[in-house]
Amino acid sequence: MSLITEIKQSFEVNEDVVYGQKQSDYLKNNFPFYGIPTQARREILKNCAAEYQEDIKDNFRTICWELYQFPHREMHHAAIDIFLKEIKKKFQINDIHLIEKLIITNSWWDSVDTLAKYAVGGYLTKFPEKKYAIIDQFSNSDNMWLNRTAIIFQLGYKQKTDFNLLISECEKHKHSNEFFIQKAIGWALREYGSVNPSGVLEYVNQANLKPLSKKEAIRKII
C-alpha cells in the first residue's frame, strides 16, 4: 500500500458526512469534505506517515502534488502539511514553480493563505534576490489568488517587512472589487501595523482605500 492510498483510506474510515457537509458549506461548497476536524486529520496523517518517512523525505514534492489531485479538501490540507514540514531548510530555487501550482490549483483562502505565508514567505526568505521578480509576476497575474499572495506573503515578517513593497501592492490593487483582495490589503496592513502603527495609519489616511480594506487595516490601531 502506498502512503497516498493509506491516507485516503484512513480518511474514508473516519468520514463524518454531516460534519463534512458543514465544512463544505463553510467554504461555499467548493470542495467535498470527509468531515474530519483539523487536529484529528493531522493525527491520522502522522500515523499514516510513520511507515513512509524515507519515501516522504525523498519524494515529498511529488507526493504533495498527487494528493492535490483528489477532490476532498482534507487531501489538499494533508499535502500542504507534508510540504511545509518537509520544505523547511530544504527550499530549492525551482520550488517556486510547485508552490505557484499549489496556489492556483483547488484555490480558496484556506489553502492560499497558508501557502502565501509559509511557502512563498519562506521561499523568499531563503532567496531574497527573487523577491521583486516573483511578487511582480504574481501581482500582475490574471489569477486573483496569486494577487492575494503578493499582498500577504509578508505576514509574520514583522520588522523585516518591506513596507515600500507592501504599499506598492496595496496601491496596485486598492481599486479591486474582489472581496479577497480588499480583505488581503487590510489584513497585511493590520499585521504590519503591530510593529509600525504610525506608518500604517499615515498611509491609510491618504491612500483612499476601499472601505473594507481601511476598516481591516486600522481596527487594532484606533
N, C-alpha and C positions, 0 to 999 in steps of 0.2 A: 504494500500500500504506500502511495506517495504522501508527502506532507499535505499537499493541497486536498487530496481525497479525504484524508483523515480530518482535516479542518472542516470540510464541507459536511461530512457525515456526523461529526460531533455537534456542529451547529444544528443540523436537522434533528438529531436526537433531543436536543434541548429547546426545540421550537415551541413558542407560545403564540398561537395565532392571534389571540385577542390583543395581547400587548404589541405584537408585531404590527397590527393594523393601526394602533395608536401611534407607534413610531413613524409609520409610513405617512399617516395623516399630518404629523408634525412637520414632515419635510415635503408637504404638498403633494404626496403620493408620487413623487419622482422615482422612488425605489421600493421594491418589496423588502420586508424585514423578516427575519426569523423570530424576532421578539425577544432578544437576549440583551439584558442590561449591560452597560459598558464593563463594569467590574467582572461580571460573570463571563463575558466574552473574552476578556483578556486572560482570565484564569484558564478557560478552555484552550485558548491559543498557546499559553505557556505549557500546558500539559501535552498538547499535540507536538509542540516544537522540541520537547525534551529529547526525543529519539532521533532528531534530524539536525542536530547542531552543526555538523560538518557541512551538510548539504546547504543549510541556510547561510553559513559563513561564506561558502564558495559561490553560491548561486542566488543570493537574496534579491538581486535586481530582477532576474528572470522570474523568480517565484512571485514577487510583488506584482509584476505586470500580468502574470497568468491569473492571479487572484482577482485582479481588476476586471477580468473578462466575464466574471459571473454577475448575475443580476442583483443578488441580495447585498444590501448595504453592509452587513457585517463582514462580508468577504473583502469589501473595499477597505474597511477600517482595519481588518487584520493585515492587509497589505501595507497600509500606512504604518501600523505599529511595528511590523517587521522592518520595514525600510528605515524608519527613524532610529530604531535601536541599533541596526547594523551599520548605518552610514556614518555614525559618529566617528570622527577621526579617520574616516575612510573615503572622504569625498574625492572623486576623480574629476578631472576637468570636463569630461563628456557627460557627467551625471546630470547636467542641467537639461539635457535633451529628454531623459526619462522623467525628470521632475516636471518638465513642461507637459509631457504627455499625460502624466497623472493628474495635473491640474485641469486639463481640458477634456478629460475623459470622465464620464459619470460625475459631472461637476455639480456641486452645491456647496453652500457655505461651510458645512460641517467638515468636508474634506479639504476644500480650498484653503480655508483659514489656517488649518494645521500645517498644510504643506507650505503655505506662504511664509509662516513664521519660522518653522523649524527646518524645512528642507531648503527653500530659497534663502531664507535668512542665514542659515548655517553655511550653505554653499558660498554665499558672497562674503561671509566672514573668512572662509578659507581662501577664496580667490577674489580679494577686493578689487583687483585690477579689472575684473569682468563686470563690476557693478553697473557702471553707466551704460555700457552697451546692452546688457541684458535687460535692465529696467527700461531703457528706451524702447527696446524691442517689445517687451510685454505691454508697456504703456501705449504704444501705437498700434497694438494688435486690434483686430475686429472682435476678438474674444473678450467679453466683459470680465470673465474670471481672471484672465491674465492682467487686465487693467486693475482689478481689485488687488491682485497680488503685488503689483508695482507700488500701490499705495500703502499696503500694510506689512510689507516684508520686514520692516524695521521694528515691528512690535517686539519689545523685550530688549532692544538695543540701549534704551535709557540714554545716558550721557553720550554714548557713542553714535547716537542718531545723527545722520546727515540732514540737518534741518533744512538746508537750502534745497536738497533733493526732494524732501517731503513737501516743501512749499511748491516746488516746481510741479510735482504730481497733482497736488491739490488744485493748482491753477489750471492745469491742463484739463482736469475732469470736473471742475466745480459746477459747470453748467449741465452736467448729465442729469437726465431724468430717471436714471436707473436707481432704484432703492438701494441696491447693494453697493453701488458706487458712492452715493451720498452718505450712507452709513459708514463705509470704509474711511472716508475723509474725516468724519467726525471722530471715529474710533482712533485713528492714527494720531490725530492732533491731541485728543484727550490723553492718550498714553504718553506722548512726549511732554504734555503739559504737567505731568507729575514731577518732571525734573526742570522744566523751564516754563512755568506758568505765565510769566510776564511776556515771554516771546510768543507763545501761542495766542495769548489774549490780544496782543498788539496786532498779530497777523489777522486773526478772526475779525477784529473790529474794522479792518479796512479791506477785507477780501471779498465782500459781497457773496458769501457762500449761500447755498440753498439752506432754507430754514432747518431742515433735519440735520445737515452737516454742522451748522453753527450750534444748534442745541446740544448735540452729542459732544462737540469739541469742548464746550465750556462748562458743562454741567457739574464738573468737580472742581472748577476754579472759582466760580462765583455762586 
